[in-house]
Structures are given as structure tokens and as C-alpha cells.
Amino acid sequence: MKFLTTLVSGCFLLASLLKGQRTNILDEAFLGSIRAEAAQNHPSLQSAESRVKAAGLDIAGSRLWEDPMVGIGFMAADQMMRADDGDIMVGFEQTFPKPGLYEANLIKSEAMRRAEMEKARAAGIQSGVEATMVAIELALSDEIVRLSSGEIAWLREMESNARDLALDPAATSIDSIRLASEVARSEQSLDAAGRSRKGFEQKLNLVLGRTLGNSWRTLRLPVSSPPVPQAASEVARIAYANPQVRTLREMANASRAEVRIADRERQPAISVGVDTALYSGGDFRSTTLGVKMTIPWFNRDSNQARIDAAQFRADAATADIEVLRREVATQVITAVTEAANAAAQARAYGGEIRQKAIEANQTLEASWIISKAPLTDLLESRRLLFSVDLEQRRFIAMQLAAVEKLNLLVPIQISK
């Protein structure tokens, strides 16, 4: 029995070593590569980048000068009048730029471009977090498969021990039958875990833009919980790290430029024109140089209303920044709290709770071998140990997921 136990344990150790050669740990380096690949291939980022290019062309499309106006006219009169005054009139008119209007339009276009850049950054971060969330679920599935495989190995070892114990004429074979049933049930659970793992693998391939049939190495969650960020420091980073807040700030800049635009547009439009009279016989007759100016005072109230409306919109956009900052701060505090709770639970389940479960299982296993403890107590203690290990893995996954939510709110990578 001891030889068989040693042989089985050695086979599983060898299998675990071979499998460990193709294992990736979900550390920051691995998750960072997942984020980068998702951001590079996700169509939402490509769409956002197209909008950035369009906003850049809007800047190039800003005009300082209006198009000049050219006109031509013909006189219908007797020959003498046409010869005296000229019968062909050629005119040219050019409107001058209103002071400060071009600069205000340029400031608005540049603010809109920066806003689109922030939206593109947000799209990249969103797609990256979406991918890492699936990767965490895939890693947890691999942990469940690993723990379930370990349970099956232990049950088979106990089944072998039960068969050896059943050789005693005074013993019964009920324990070996019960253990065989437990093995069959556990194998079904392992198959289900494998199918779930396959589904998460396909989801990750879909998010990353890979083919669905692409296979992934076994993923492992960190052994212990990583450090938990501080809520106060993360809240302080919102103003310059959160993409939505940065976008809204640029929109507020554009709104303030709208106030300047409305103020400049109420200024009089001045244009200069040249009119030349020619005779169709080819002689020059006269040239007139004139200046024109619009009179905006008749629309003073409507112009002022446009300025006031633009100012109110700018004030609203500024207030919206603070509203959004507070909303994001609430989400940041929630994410940090979830990460801290999960980390504390993971430490508890990986420390004293697990040690007590191991001691109880070992004690009951030794008692069962010498027929001093029933199999039901042994199986119950083993299920408790399995539950403790599984919960510890789940809490690690929950902490990683909470940190990824936090990274969505206050990203680590900040553009200039």
C-alpha cells in the first residue's frame, strides 16, 4: 500500500512539475501585457483614434480669412453712355477677420482634440481592464481545476487504502465503495470546471482579437495577496488620472472658448471692396475703393444673450467636473475597500484557518486508517480543507478584480 501511495504521489508530482513549466503567474507584468494587447486590437480604440484624427483636421480646417468675393456686371444703355461710363463693371470684396475670433476658434478646436484623445485613452483602458477581468476568471478556473485534481488524487489514494483495509476479514468494503462514488462525483465536477475553463479561454481570445481556438498556458493566481492601495492617495489622483474627468475638463475649456467666440462675433464685420468700370472697347473708365461695415447694435440683445448662454454652459461644465470627481471618488473608495477586504480574507484563509483545517484532516485520516474514525468525518474534514483552499484562491481573484476596477478609475499610465 505504501509503495502504491508513493508511486501515485510521484506521478502527480511529476505531472505538476511538467505542467508548471507551462504556467503563467498573474503578476503585474503579465496583466500589463494583456492590457496592451487588448488596447491595440480592440475596435473601440480604433474608432476613438479616428475621431482624434478628425479633431486634428478640424484644427487645420480653422480659417482666419473668409473667401474673397468677386463680381461682374454689364450695363444695358445706349452706346454713348456705355462709352462714357463703361459697360463692364468688375468688383472685388474682402472681409477682414474679427479680432480674436480665429484664436478663439483655434482654442476650442484644440480643446476638442484633447478631449477626443482622452476618450481614446479611456477606450484603451476599458478594453484592457475587460481583458484582465477575463484573465482573472480564467486563472481562477485553472486554480479550481488544480485543486479538484488534487482532491481526486487524494480520494484515489484513500480508495486504495480502503481496499487494503477491506482485506481484513473483520472489515467491510463499504468505505471503498463510498470512496469510489466520491471519485466519480469529483471527476464530474472536474469535467465541468474544465468546460468552464474552455469558455473563459474563448472569451479571452475574443477580447484580445485572437482566434477562438487559440490555447492558453495554465494561469496561476499569486500565492499571497498583493499590496492594497490607499484610498486617500487614489482619490487624490482622480483629478489628473481619470480619463472621464480629464475629458470633461477639456470640454469645459471648449465651453470657455465658446464664450470668447460669442463675444468676438458681435464685433462689426469690416470689408474693403474695389469696383472698376471698363468699356467693352477695351478702355479703362474708373475705379472705386470702398469700405463696408456691419452694424451689430440692432442685435445687441440677441448677441448678449448668446454670450450669457455660452457663459452659463461654461459654468455648468466646470461644475460637472466636480460632480464627476465625487462620483468617481465614491467608486474608488468602494474598489479599495473591496480589495482590502478580499486581501484580509485571503490572508486569513491562507494562514491559521488553513493550518487548522490541515491538522484536522491529518488527525482524522490517521484515525480512519486505524478504524477509530468514520469515513464520513474524514470526508467532511477533507471537504473543509478543499473549501478553505478554494476560498483563499477566490479571495485573491476578488482582490485582483477590485484592483483592476481601481485601475479603470485611476489608471497607472497617465498621458501628458
C-alpha positions in Angstrom: 0.0 0.0 0.0 2.8 2.4 0.8 4.5 1.6 -2.5 1.4 2.3 -4.4 0.8 5.5 -2.5 4.4 6.6 -3.2 4.0 5.7 -6.9 0.7 7.7 -7.2 2.1 10.7 -5.4 5.3 10.6 -7.6 3.2 10.5 -10.7 1.1 13.5 -9.7 4.3 15.4 -8.6 5.9 14.8 -12.0 2.7 15.8 -13.8 2.5 19.0 -11.7 6.2 19.8 -12.5 5.7 19.3 -16.2 2.6 21.3 -16.1 4.3 24.0 -14.1 6.7 24.6 -17.0 3.8 26.0 -19.0 2.4 28.2 -16.3 2.0 32.0 -16.2 1.6 33.8 -12.9 -1.0 36.7 -13.0 1.5 39.3 -11.8 1.6 42.9 -13.0 3.9 42.2 -15.9 1.6 39.5 -17.3 -1.5 41.6 -16.7 0.2 44.6 -18.3 0.9 42.6 -21.5 -2.8 41.6 -21.6 -3.9 45.2 -21.3 -1.5 46.3 -24.0 -2.7 43.6 -26.4 -6.3 44.3 -25.8 -5.9 48.0 -26.3 -4.0 47.5 -29.5 -6.6 45.2 -31.1 -9.9 46.4 -29.7 -12.1 48.1 -32.3 -13.3 50.7 -29.8 -9.8 52.2 -29.6 -9.5 52.2 -33.4 -12.8 54.1 -33.6 -11.6 56.6 -30.9 -8.3 57.1 -32.8 -10.2 58.0 -35.9 -12.1 60.7 -34.0 -8.8 62.1 -32.7 -7.5 62.4 -36.3 -10.8 64.0 -37.3 -10.4 66.5 -34.5 -6.9 67.3 -35.6 -8.1 68.0 -39.1 -10.7 70.4 -37.6 -7.8 72.4 -36.2 -6.2 72.5 -39.7 -9.6 73.5 -41.1 -9.9 76.6 -39.0 -9.8 79.7 -41.3 -8.5 83.2 -40.5 -9.7 84.8 -43.7 -13.1 84.5 -45.3 -13.2 83.7 -49.1 -13.0 86.9 -51.2 -16.0 87.8 -53.3 -15.6 88.7 -57.0 -18.4 90.1 -59.2 -19.0 91.2 -62.7 -21.8 93.3 -64.2 -22.9 94.6 -67.6 -24.6 97.9 -68.4 -27.6 98.0 -70.7 -27.7 101.5 -72.2 -27.0 103.4 -75.5 -23.6 103.4 -76.9 -22.7 106.9 -75.9 -23.4 106.2 -72.2 -21.7 102.9 -72.3 -18.6 104.6 -73.9 -18.6 107.4 -71.3 -19.2 105.3 -68.1 -18.1 101.9 -69.2 -20.3 99.0 -69.8 -18.4 96.3 -67.8 -18.2 96.6 -64.0 -15.8 94.3 -62.2 -15.9 94.2 -58.3 -13.7 92.6 -55.6 -14.6 92.5 -51.9 -12.7 91.1 -48.9 -13.9 90.8 -45.3 -11.3 91.3 -42.6 -11.1 88.8 -39.7 -12.8 89.9 -36.5 -10.1 90.4 -33.8 -9.6 87.4 -31.6 -12.2 85.2 -33.4 -9.8 82.9 -35.1 -7.7 82.4 -32.0 -10.9 81.6 -30.0 -12.0 79.0 -32.6 -8.5 77.5 -32.6 -8.5 77.2 -28.8 -11.9 75.4 -29.0 -10.7 73.0 -31.7 -7.6 72.2 -29.8 -9.6 71.5 -26.6 -12.0 69.2 -28.5 -9.0 67.3 -29.9 -7.6 66.8 -26.4 -11.0 65.6 -25.3 -11.1 63.1 -28.1 -7.6 62.0 -27.1 -8.8 61.4 -23.6 -11.7 59.4 -24.9 -9.3 57.3 -26.9 -7.2 56.7 -23.8 -10.3 55.7 -21.9 -11.3 53.2 -24.6 -7.9 51.6 -24.4 -8.0 51.4 -20.7 -11.6 50.0 -20.8 -10.6 47.2 -23.3 -7.5 46.4 -21.2 -9.5 46.0 -18.0 -12.1 43.9 -19.8 -9.4 41.5 -20.9 -7.7 41.3 -17.5 -11.0 40.6 -15.8 -11.5 37.6 -18.1 -7.9 36.5 -17.5 -8.5 36.6 -13.7 -11.6 34.4 -14.2 -9.5 32.0 -16.4 -6.8 31.8 -13.8 -9.4 31.1 -11.1 -10.8 28.3 -13.3 -7.3 26.8 -13.6 -7.0 27.0 -9.8 -10.2 25.1 -9.4 -9.0 22.5 -11.9 -5.7 22.2 -10.0 -7.4 21.9 -6.6 -10.0 19.4 -7.9 -7.3 17.3 -9.5 -5.6 17.2 -6.1 -8.8 16.1 -4.4 -9.3 13.3 -6.9 -5.7 12.1 -6.3 -6.3 12.1 -2.5 -9.6 10.3 -2.9 -8.0 7.6 -5.1 -5.3 7.2 -2.5 -7.9 6.8 0.2 -9.8 4.4 -2.0 -6.7 2.3 -2.4 -6.2 2.3 1.4 -9.8 1.3 1.9 -9.4 -1.7 -0.4 -6.3 -2.7 1.6 -8.2 -2.3 4.8 -11.1 -4.4 3.4 -8.8 -7.4 3.1 -9.2 -7.7 6.9 -11.8 -10.4 7.5 -13.4 -8.3 10.2 -13.7 -5.3 7.9 -16.3 -4.3 5.3 -15.9 -2.9 1.8 -18.4 -0.1 2.3 -15.7 2.5 2.6 -14.1 1.6 -0.7 -17.5 1.8 -2.4 -18.2 5.1 -0.9 -14.8 6.5 -1.9 -15.3 5.2 -5.5 -18.6 7.1 -5.6 -16.8 10.2 -4.3 -14.1 9.8 -7.0 -16.8 9.6 -9.7 -18.6 12.7 -8.4 -15.4 14.6 -8.2 -14.4 13.7 -11.7 -17.7 15.1 -13.0 -17.0 18.3 -11.1 -13.6 18.4 -12.7 -15.0 17.9 -16.1 -17.4 20.8 -15.5 -14.5 23.0 -14.3 -12.6 22.1 -17.5 -15.6 23.2 -19.7 -15.8 26.5 -17.8 -12.1 27.0 -18.3 -12.6 26.5 -22.0 -15.3 29.1 -22.1 -13.2 31.7 -20.3 -10.3 30.8 -22.7 -12.5 31.6 -25.7 -13.8 34.8 -24.1 -10.2 36.0 -23.5 -9.3 35.2 -27.2 -12.4 37.1 -28.3 -11.5 40.2 -26.2 -7.9 40.1 -27.5 -8.9 39.7 -31.1 -7.3 36.2 -31.3 -8.9 33.1 -32.9 -11.3 31.3 -30.6 -9.3 28.1 -30.8 -6.1 29.6 -29.5 -4.9 27.7 -26.4 -3.6 29.4 -23.3 -1.0 28.2 -20.8 -2.2 27.4 -17.4 -2.6 30.6 -15.4 -2.0 30.9 -11.7 -3.1 33.5 -9.2 -0.5 35.0 -6.9 0.3 32.8 -3.9 -0.4 35.7 -1.5 -2.4 38.9 -1.7 -0.6 41.8 -3.3 -0.4 45.2 -1.5 -3.7 47.2 -1.3 -3.7 50.8 -2.5 -4.6 53.6 -0.1 -7.9 55.2 -0.7 -6.8 58.8 0.1 -3.9 58.7 -2.4 -6.1 57.1 -5.1 -8.8 59.7 -4.6 -6.2 62.5 -4.9 -5.1 61.1 -8.3 -8.6 61.3 -9.8 -8.3 64.9 -11.0 -5.3 64.2 -13.3 -5.6 60.4 -13.8 -9.3 59.6 -14.5 -10.0 59.8 -18.3 -13.6 60.9 -17.9 -12.6 63.8 -15.6 -9.8 64.8 -18.0 -12.2 64.7 -20.9 -14.8 66.8 -19.1 -12.0 69.4 -18.2 -11.2 69.7 -21.9 -14.9 70.1 -22.7 -15.1 72.9 -20.1 -12.1 74.6 -21.9 -14.0 74.3 -25.1 -17.1 75.9 -23.4 -15.0 78.8 -22.2 -13.7 79.3 -25.8 -17.3 79.4 -26.9 -17.8 82.4 -24.6 -14.9 84.1 -26.3 -16.3 83.2 -29.8 -19.7 84.6 -29.0 -18.1 87.8 -27.7 -15.9 88.2 -30.8 -18.8 87.5 -33.2 -20.7 90.5 -32.0 -18.0 92.8 -33.2 -18.7 94.7 -36.5 -17.5 92.9 -39.7 -15.4 95.2 -41.8 -14.7 94.6 -45.5 -13.0 96.5 -48.3 -14.1 96.5 -51.9 -12.8 97.6 -55.3 -15.1 98.3 -58.2 -13.7 99.0 -61.7 -15.6 100.2 -64.8 -14.4 99.2 -68.2 -15.6 99.9 -71.7 -16.1 96.8 -73.9 -14.0 98.5 -76.5 -11.0 97.9 -74.2 -10.7 101.3 -72.4 -10.4 101.8 -68.7 -13.0 104.2 -67.3 -12.9 104.4 -63.4 -12.1 102.6 -60.1 -13.9 103.0 -56.8 -12.4 101.9 -53.5 -14.9 101.4 -50.7 -15.2 100.2 -47.1 -18.2 98.4 -45.6 -19.1 97.7 -42.0 -21.9 95.8 -40.4 -23.9 97.5 -37.7 -24.4 94.9 -34.9 -26.1 97.3 -32.4 -29.6 96.4 -33.7 -28.9 92.8 -32.5 -27.3 93.9 -29.2 -29.7 91.9 -27.0 -29.5 88.7 -29.0 -25.7 88.9 -29.2 -25.6 89.4 -25.4 -27.9 86.5 -24.9 -25.6 84.3 -26.9 -22.7 85.4 -24.7 -24.6 84.8 -21.5 -25.8 81.4 -22.7 -22.2 80.4 -23.5 -21.1 81.5 -20.1 -23.8 79.5 -18.3 -22.7 76.4 -20.3 -19.1 77.0 -19.3 -20.1 77.3 -15.7 -22.2 74.1 -15.9 -19.3 72.3 -17.5 -17.0 73.4 -14.6 -19.5 72.2 -12.0 -19.9 68.9 -13.8 -16.2 68.2 -13.3 -16.6 68.3 -9.5 -19.8 66.2 -9.8 -18.0 63.5 -11.7 -14.9 63.7 -9.4 -17.1 62.9 -6.4 -18.9 60.1 -8.2 -15.5 58.6 -9.2 -14.2 59.1 -5.7 -17.1 57.0 -4.3 -16.3 54.2 -6.8 -12.6 54.4 -5.9 -13.3 54.1 -2.2 -15.6 51.1 -2.9 -12.9 49.4 -5.0 -10.2 50.0 -2.4 -12.5 48.6 0.3 -13.3 45.5 -1.7 -9.6 44.9 -2.3 -8.7 45.4 1.4 -11.5 43.0 2.5 -10.5 40.4 -0.1 -6.8 40.7 0.9 -7.7 40.3 4.6 -9.8 37.2 3.9 -7.2 35.7 1.7 -4.6 36.1 4.4 -6.9 34.5 7.0 -7.8 31.6 4.8 -4.2 31.1 3.8 -2.9 31.3 7.4 -4.4 30.0 10.6 -7.7 28.8 9.1 -5.9 26.6 6.6 -3.5 25.3 9.2 -6.3 24.2 11.5 -8.1 22.5 8.6 -4.9 20.6 7.6 -4.3 19.5 11.2 -7.9 18.3 11.5 -7.7 16.4 8.2 -4.4 14.7 9.1 -5.8 13.7 12.5 -8.9 12.2 11.1 -7.0 10.5 8.3 -4.7 8.8 10.8 -7.7 7.8 13.0 -9.6 6.4 9.9 -6.6 4.3 8.9 -6.7 2.5 12.3 -10.5 2.4 12.2 -11.1 4.9 15.0 -12.9 7.5 12.9 -15.7 7.0 10.4 -15.2 7.8 6.8 -17.9 10.5 6.8 -15.9 12.5 9.3 -12.8 12.2 7.2 -14.6 13.2 4.0 -16.1 16.2 5.8 -12.7 17.4 7.0 -11.3 17.0 3.5 -14.2 19.0 2.0 -13.5 21.7 4.6 -9.8 21.8 3.6 -10.7 21.9 -0.1 -13.2 24.7 0.7 -10.6 26.7 2.6 -8.1 26.4 -0.3 -10.7 27.3 -2.9 -11.9 30.3 -0.9 -8.4 31.6 -0.5 -7.9 31.4 -4.2 -11.3 33.2 -4.8 -10.4 36.0 -2.4 -7.1 36.5 -4.3 -9.1 36.7 -7.5 -11.5 39.1 -6.0 -8.7 41.4 -4.8 -7.2 41.4 -8.3 -10.5 42.2 -9.8 -11.0 45.1 -7.4 -7.6 46.4 -8.2 -8.5 46.2 -12.0 -11.7 48.2 -11.3 -9.4 50.8 -9.5 -7.1 50.9 -12.5 -10.1 51.7 -14.7 -10.9 54.7 -12.4 -7.4 56.0 -11.7 -5.1 54.4 -14.3 -1.5 53.8 -13.6 -0.4 55.0 -17.1 -1.1 58.8 -17.5 -0.7 60.6 -20.8 0.8 64.0 -20.9 
